[in-house]
Amino acid sequence: MCGLGADRVIDRDEVDFTKDGHQYDVVFDAVGKSSIGRCRPLLKPRGLYLTTDLGPWSQNAVLPVVTRLARGRRVMLPTPIETQEVIEYLRERIASGRFRPVVDRRYPFGQIVEAYRYVETGQKVGNVVITVVPPR
């Protein structure tokens, strides 16, 4: 995972990351398995909690506005931007090999139930790809 740019990787199966003892500028919950409440002690006073999930009671939809008004830790729920510039940026990185998506496992379409079950275990690291073969 450090190949993705992380300075430090914590194995969630071995360590409770919320009791890490370190503080960070950014905590990025890429799969919605945590909350700002659990991660607050990990953030520096002006730190950022970045998540891709709405959180309990959809709180993360409101917290970016509320925390921006406060002068402490902030919450961001990024929204995808699909401009021509972003598409070109990604196209260039894919073509040059600088963008390397992390693929955990691949399943044929006929095993989509198994793929879903695997994702639901919470153990995946990276993307789970479903291969669809078009009919002849």
Secondary structure by P-SEA (a helix, b strand, c coil): cccccccccccccccccccccccccccccccccccccccccccccbbbbbbcccccccccccaaaaaaacccbbbbbbbbbbcaaaaaaaaaaaaaccccccccccccccaaaaaaaaaaccccccbbbbbbbccc
